[in-house]
Amino acid sequence: MINLLGTYECKIDAKGRFMFPASFKSQMGEAAKLGFVIKRSIFKKCLEIYPWKHWEDESRMVSKLNMFKKKNAEFATKFMAGVKLVELDGTGRFLIHKDLLNYGEIKKEVVLTSVANRIEIWDKAAYETAMDYDADEFADLAEEVMGEFETDQ
């Protein structure tokens, strides 16, 4: 299991490409050679990059849904919308297809930030807005989400 760390700013060229941060590539090791999947985020107006191995786990969960249930079929269709397989080119660039650029409202500058086993791609201005949060509200959210976990010490 790969747990990625880091936040990086990149510039998108006219064809939708950016230089993939060397730090992410080195953290992934051999997994980077297998390629990536890029898709729309479910809860946020950003894109998500999965190393291929992690994508296999995500798609395996979706494939276990009973497609004879309308909500399951609808979820699977929306979850898979816009999914693309992507590889780094010979110079280490990553291509974001135009439909995904449009979905993420991505312009010229992006922020790539790690979220456990995936990387989120945000338009820089949207990321800055999303990260401009009230510290007390975040503390309440952290307590609600993480407060039940026992720590191993």
N, C-alpha and C positions, 0 to 999 in steps of 0.2 A: 504494500500500500504506500503510495507516494503522498506525503503531506507537503504542500508547497508553501513557501514563505516569500513575501515581497510585494512591493507596489512600485510600478514603473510608469513613467510617462513616455509616450511614443508619438511619432508623427506618421500620419497616413498619407501615402502618395496618391496621385490621381487615379491609379488603377485599384486602390483599396488595399495596398500592401503596407506592412510595417516590419521593421526589424524586430524579430522575436528576442526578448532579453536573454542574454547568455546565461544569467543566473538561473532562470527557469529551466533552460535547456540542460544545464549541468545538474540541477536537482533531479531531473527526470532520468538522467543517464540513458541507458539503452531504450527505455520506453519512448523517448522522443523520436527514435527512428521508426517506430510503428505508426506514427501519424497521430492525428488529433481529430476530434469531432467538435464542431462549433454549432451552437444552437441558441435560440432565444431563451432568455431567463423566464421562469414561470412567474415570479413575484416582483421582479424589478425591470426597469426599462434599460436593460443592458444585455450583453451576449455572454455566453459561457463557453469556455474551451475545456474539453475533457481530453486527457491522454487516452489513447485508444483502449487500454486495459480498463480504465475506470468507466468509459462509455459502455463497454460490454456489460459491466455490472448494472448500470442504470437501465440499459435497454432490456436486460434479462428480467428485471422487476416488472417492466411494462408488459413484456411478452407473456407474463404469467396471469395477466388480467383476463377475466372472462369477457370476450368481445361480443357476447350475446346480451350483455347488459349495456344499455344505451349510454350511461354515464361513463363507463369504462372505455367504450369505443370512442366517445367524444374526447375524453381526456387523452387517449393514445394519439388521436389525430392531431390535436393541438400541441401535445408534447413533442411530436416528431416534425411539426411544421418548420420548414426552413433548415432542417438538419443537413449539414454538409461535412463530408470527409475532407480533411485538409492535411497537406504535408508541407514542411518547410522546403523552400526552394534551395538551390545550390548556394545561395548567398545568405541563407538564414532568414529569409523573409517569409511572412505569413500573410495569406490572402484572405480578406473578408469579402464575400460576394455582396453585390449591390443590394439585393433584397434584405440581407441582414444589416448592412450599413443603414438602410432606410428604417428598419424596425428599431434599431438602437439609437436612431437620430444622431448618428456618429458623423462628425464633420472632419476636421483636419487633425485634431489632437485627441489622443485617447489616454486613458489610465488603465493599466492592467494591474489587477490586484488579486492576490491569492485568497481563496476561500476553501481551506482544507485540501481536497483532492481536485479542485478545478480552479480555473482562472476566469475572473469576470473582466469583460472589456466594456468600459464606459466612455461615452463622450466626456471629455475633460470637464466641461462646465456642469454637466449633469452629475458627475461624480462629486464635484466640489459642493453642489447643492445637497446631495444625499448625505454627505459627511458633515454638513453643518447642522448638527443635532444638539438638542438640549441634554447636558450631562446628567441631570437628575432623571429625565425620562429614560435615558439609556441605563442608568443604574437600576431603575425599577424593572426595566425589561430584562436586564441581566439576572436580577434576583428571581424573577418569575421563570425564566427559561432555565437557568443554571442552578438555582437555589436548592433543588432536590438532590443534586449529585453529591455523593460523599467523595472526598478527596483521599487519595492513597498517599499516606505520609510515612 
